[in-house]
Amino acid sequence: MSGVYAVIMAGGRGERFWPLSTDEAPKPFVALLGGSTLIQDTVARLDPMVPLDRIFVSIGESHRNIAREQLPQIPAQNFIIEPIGRDTAACLGYCALHLERVDPEAVMLALPADHFIAEPPSFRRTIEKGFHNLAGATGVVFGITPTRPDTGYGYVQAEKPIIPAGAWPVIRFVEKPDAARAAEYCRAGNFFWNSGMFLWQNRVLLELFEKHMPETGRGLDRLRPLLGRKDAAAERLEIFSGLKRTSIDFGVMEKTSGLRLVPVEFTWDDIGNWASLERALPRDDAGNVSRGAFAGIETNGCITFSDGGQVAAFGVSDLIIVQANGKVLVCPRNRAADLKKFLTTLTTTD
């Protein structure tokens, strides 16, 4: 894996896991599944495949301190501070400029900071397989074999390779489908969930911006000479703020030919809201999933979390009950995806 640099994207806000996650400590920086945080787990599973001095973390200014505290093993200069949040296309373009300064022949492995991935050795084997299939490809997409007709993920259609060990040539990216289409994709056998993990030659990624997002490409050209200059913070913010707010999937990947897909060999989940904990944590005999102290009597199908005292439930079903940061959330399990909308109308007090 010589020449591979990992870029961990740790932007975002703390809405989907309120009240545990907050704007100051969003999902990557909270311990949802165990004693370590999701971003700490992301860095840990790269070892020993990618050395620490080749791991970069992209964050906003407001998360600089918490990132440094949780990842003291990462060199200080490897924290890339985005001037303002502009989604993953601008994020990865900005990171590509930083890698270019370090190594013009760098290979970028782009990873979200907040996914659940079991079996770290299988994760590393999958990434290495992607690296070995990068030669002659525009880039590599890591695809998840669907386990259910999920309408919350984007899909990637790919062509089965002639050589069993080879990567799958990508046919197209597909937006989040309706239930009927998702079921069709699951049956087809050549559709995968888009994991949001990608591998490219860094210079190729910059060329793709010039080709598919020319305005962003011109913005990156203007930013290039400003990196590392303490007197250019205002100018960097002005330019970066003008970059198109879109994902790398919409802006670049969906328009790019010559991509290959490597199916992953590990258990994966993007842990999108409280309800998704049931796919990452064990259940008790009544179907309850809990983190922290929990006592349930005549209670089934609940998801509970406590960062301190005990959560007790009696005679209830299919609820999410969270006690964190001095606040309590109770909602139906099937409404977890609506929490972000709810918070826009909620007035909280400290």
C-alpha positions in Angstrom: 0.0 0.0 0.0 3.0 2.3 -0.6 1.9 5.8 -1.4 -1.6 5.5 0.1 -2.8 8.4 2.3 -6.1 8.1 4.2 -8.4 11.1 4.4 -11.0 10.8 7.1 -14.0 13.1 6.7 -15.3 14.2 10.1 -17.6 17.1 9.3 -21.3 17.3 10.1 -23.6 18.3 12.9 -25.0 16.5 16.0 -28.6 16.3 15.1 -29.4 12.6 14.4 -28.1 11.4 17.8 -29.3 14.2 20.0 -29.1 14.6 22.9 -25.8 12.5 23.0 -24.3 14.3 20.0 -24.2 18.1 19.7 -22.8 20.7 17.4 -19.7 20.7 19.5 -19.4 16.9 19.6 -21.2 15.4 16.6 -21.5 11.7 15.8 -17.9 10.9 14.9 -16.8 12.2 18.4 -19.2 10.3 20.6 -18.9 6.8 22.0 -22.1 5.2 20.5 -21.0 1.6 20.4 -18.3 1.1 23.1 -15.6 2.8 25.0 -14.0 4.5 22.0 -15.6 7.0 19.6 -16.4 6.3 15.9 -13.5 8.4 14.7 -11.1 6.7 17.0 -12.3 3.3 15.6 -11.8 4.6 12.1 -8.2 5.5 12.8 -7.6 2.3 14.7 -8.7 -0.1 11.9 -6.2 1.5 9.5 -3.3 0.2 11.6 -0.9 -1.1 10.4 -2.0 -0.7 6.7 -1.6 3.1 6.7 1.1 4.7 8.9 -0.1 7.5 11.2 1.9 10.1 9.4 -0.2 9.3 6.3 -3.5 9.7 8.0 -5.2 13.1 7.5 -8.4 14.2 9.2 -10.7 16.8 7.7 -12.6 18.9 10.3 -14.1 22.3 10.9 -12.5 24.8 13.1 -15.1 24.2 15.9 -13.9 20.6 16.1 -10.2 21.2 16.0 -9.7 20.8 19.8 -11.9 17.7 20.3 -10.3 16.0 17.3 -6.8 16.7 18.7 -7.8 15.4 22.1 -9.3 12.2 20.7 -6.5 11.5 18.2 -3.3 12.6 19.9 -1.3 10.1 17.8 -2.1 11.9 14.6 0.5 14.6 13.7 -0.8 18.1 14.3 -0.1 19.1 10.7 -2.3 16.3 9.4 -5.6 17.9 10.6 -7.0 19.7 7.6 -9.3 22.6 8.8 -12.0 23.3 6.3 -12.8 27.1 6.2 -16.5 26.3 6.2 -18.6 23.2 5.7 -19.4 22.8 1.9 -20.2 19.0 1.7 -17.9 16.2 0.6 -17.0 17.4 -2.9 -15.4 20.6 -1.6 -14.0 18.8 1.4 -12.1 16.2 -0.7 -11.0 18.7 -3.3 -9.4 20.8 -0.5 -7.8 17.7 1.0 -6.4 16.8 -2.4 -4.6 20.1 -2.5 -3.0 19.3 0.9 -1.9 15.8 -0.3 -0.5 17.2 -3.5 1.9 19.3 -1.4 3.0 16.3 0.6 3.3 13.8 -2.3 2.4 14.6 -5.9 2.0 10.9 -6.6 -0.2 10.2 -3.6 -3.1 7.8 -3.7 -6.1 9.0 -1.6 -8.3 6.6 0.4 -11.4 8.7 1.4 -13.3 7.4 4.4 -16.2 8.7 6.4 -15.4 9.1 10.1 -18.7 7.8 11.5 -19.4 4.3 10.1 -19.6 1.0 12.0 -17.3 -1.5 10.5 -16.8 -4.9 12.1 -13.8 -7.2 11.5 -10.9 -4.7 11.0 -8.7 -7.4 9.3 -11.4 -7.9 6.7 -11.6 -4.2 6.2 -7.9 -4.0 5.5 -8.0 -6.9 3.1 -10.8 -5.2 1.2 -8.9 -1.9 0.9 -5.8 -3.7 -0.2 -7.9 -5.5 -2.9 -9.1 -2.0 -4.0 -5.5 -0.8 -4.2 -4.5 -3.8 -6.4 -7.4 -3.1 -8.7 -6.7 0.7 -9.1 -4.2 0.3 -11.9 -5.9 1.2 -15.2 -9.0 2.5 -13.4 -10.2 6.1 -12.8 -11.0 5.1 -9.2 -12.3 2.4 -7.0 -15.7 2.4 -5.2 -16.3 0.1 -2.2 -19.7 -1.4 -2.4 -21.9 -3.1 0.2 -23.9 -6.2 -0.8 -27.5 -5.2 0.2 -29.0 -7.2 3.1 -32.4 -5.6 2.8 -34.3 -3.3 0.3 -33.2 -0.1 2.0 -34.5 3.2 0.6 -32.0 5.3 2.6 -28.9 4.5 0.6 -27.7 5.3 -2.8 -26.8 2.2 -5.0 -24.1 1.4 -7.5 -24.8 -0.9 -10.4 -21.8 -2.9 -11.6 -20.9 -5.6 -14.1 -19.7 -8.9 -12.7 -16.1 -9.4 -13.5 -14.9 -12.2 -15.8 -12.1 -13.0 -13.3 -13.7 -14.0 -9.9 -11.1 -12.1 -7.9 -11.3 -9.0 -10.0 -13.2 -5.7 -9.4 -16.6 -5.0 -10.9 -16.7 -2.4 -13.7 -19.2 0.3 -12.6 -22.2 0.8 -14.8 -23.9 3.7 -13.0 -24.8 5.3 -9.7 -28.4 5.2 -8.7 -30.1 7.7 -6.3 -32.0 6.5 -3.2 -34.8 4.4 -4.7 -38.4 3.7 -3.6 -39.2 0.5 -1.9 -40.2 -1.4 -5.0 -37.1 -0.4 -6.9 -34.9 -1.2 -3.8 -36.4 -4.7 -3.7 -35.6 -5.1 -7.4 -32.0 -4.1 -6.9 -31.6 -6.6 -4.1 -32.8 -9.4 -6.3 -30.7 -8.4 -9.3 -27.4 -9.3 -7.7 -25.3 -6.6 -9.3 -26.4 -3.6 -7.2 -24.5 -2.5 -4.2 -25.0 0.1 -1.5 -22.7 3.1 -2.0 -20.4 3.0 1.1 -19.0 6.5 0.6 -15.5 5.0 0.7 -13.3 5.7 -2.4 -9.8 5.3 -3.7 -8.1 7.4 -6.4 -4.8 8.7 -7.6 -4.8 12.1 -6.0 -3.9 13.9 -9.2 -6.7 12.0 -11.0 -9.2 13.3 -8.5 -8.0 16.9 -9.2 -8.4 16.3 -12.9 -11.9 15.0 -12.4 -12.8 18.3 -10.6 -11.5 20.2 -13.6 -13.6 18.0 -16.0 -16.9 17.6 -14.1 -17.0 20.5 -11.7 -14.9 23.2 -13.6 -16.0 26.1 -11.3 -14.8 24.1 -8.3 -11.7 23.2 -10.2 -10.9 26.9 -10.7 -11.6 27.6 -7.1 -9.1 24.9 -6.1 -6.6 26.4 -8.4 -7.0 29.7 -6.6 -6.7 28.0 -3.2 -3.6 26.1 -4.0 -1.0 28.9 -3.4 -2.9 30.0 -0.3 -2.4 26.8 1.7 -0.2 27.1 4.7 -0.3 30.9 4.7 -1.4 32.4 8.1 -2.1 35.7 6.4 -4.5 34.2 3.8 -7.3 32.8 6.1 -9.8 35.4 5.0 -9.1 34.8 1.3 -9.3 31.0 1.7 -12.7 31.4 3.4 -14.0 33.7 0.6 -12.9 31.3 -2.1 -14.0 28.1 -0.3 -17.4 29.6 0.6 -18.0 30.0 -3.2 -17.4 26.3 -4.0 -20.5 24.4 -4.9 -22.2 22.7 -2.0 -22.7 19.1 -3.2 -21.5 15.6 -2.5 -18.6 14.0 -4.2 -21.1 11.4 -5.5 -23.3 13.9 -7.3 -20.5 16.3 -8.3 -17.9 13.8 -9.6 -18.5 10.1 -9.2 -21.8 9.8 -11.1 -20.3 11.6 -14.1 -17.1 9.6 -14.2 -16.4 6.6 -16.4 -13.7 3.9 -15.8 -14.6 3.3 -12.2 -14.3 -0.2 -10.6 -16.2 -1.5 -7.6 -14.8 -3.8 -4.9 -17.5 -5.6 -2.8 -16.6 -5.3 0.9 -15.8 -8.4 3.0 -16.9 -7.0 6.4 -20.1 -6.0 8.3 -20.9 -2.4 7.7 -23.5 0.2 8.7 -23.6 3.9 8.5 -25.3 4.2 11.9 -27.6 6.9 10.6 -29.9 7.4 13.6 -30.8 5.9 17.0 -32.8 3.1 15.4 -29.8 1.8 13.5 -28.1 0.7 16.8 -30.2 -2.5 16.6 -28.0 -3.5 13.6 -24.8 -2.9 15.5 -25.5 -4.0 19.1 -26.8 -7.3 20.5 -30.4 -7.7 21.6 -31.8 -9.2 24.8 -34.4 -11.9 24.8 -37.2 -9.3 24.5 -35.6 -7.7 21.5 -34.3 -4.7 23.4 -31.0 -3.0 22.5 -29.2 -1.1 25.2 -26.1 0.8 26.0 -25.5 1.8 29.6 -27.6 0.8 32.6 -31.0 -0.5 31.6 -33.8 -2.4 33.4 -36.8 -3.5 31.4 -39.9 -5.2 32.6 -42.7 -6.2 30.2 -40.7 -4.2 27.7 -39.8 -5.3 24.2 -38.3 -3.9 21.0 -36.9 -0.8 22.7 -33.5 1.0 22.1 -32.1 2.7 25.1 -28.9 4.6 25.8 -27.6 6.2 29.0 -24.4 8.0 29.6 -24.9 8.0 33.4 -27.9 6.8 35.4 -30.2 3.9 34.8 -32.9 3.8 32.2 -35.9 1.9 33.5 -38.9 0.9 31.2 -42.1 -0.9 32.2 -44.8 -2.1 29.9 -43.7 -0.3 26.8 -42.7 -1.4 23.3 -40.8 -0.1 20.3 -39.5 3.1 21.9 -36.2 5.0 21.8 -35.2 6.2 25.2 -32.0 8.2 25.5 -30.5 9.9 28.6 -27.4 12.0 27.8 -25.9 15.3 28.6 -28.6 16.1 31.2 -31.4 15.6 28.7 -33.9 12.9 27.9 -35.3 11.8 24.5 -38.3 9.5 24.2 -39.8 8.7 20.8 -41.3 5.8 18.8 -38.5 3.7 17.2 -40.1 4.2 13.7 -39.7 8.0 14.0 -36.0 8.0 14.6 -35.3 9.3 11.1 -37.5 12.4 11.8 -35.4 13.5 14.8 -33.5 16.1 12.7 -36.8 17.7 11.6 -38.0 17.7 15.2 -34.9 19.5 16.5 -35.6 22.5 14.2 -38.7 23.2 16.2 -37.4 22.2 19.7 -36.3 24.9 22.2 -33.9 23.3 24.7 -32.6 24.7 27.9 -29.2 24.0 29.5 
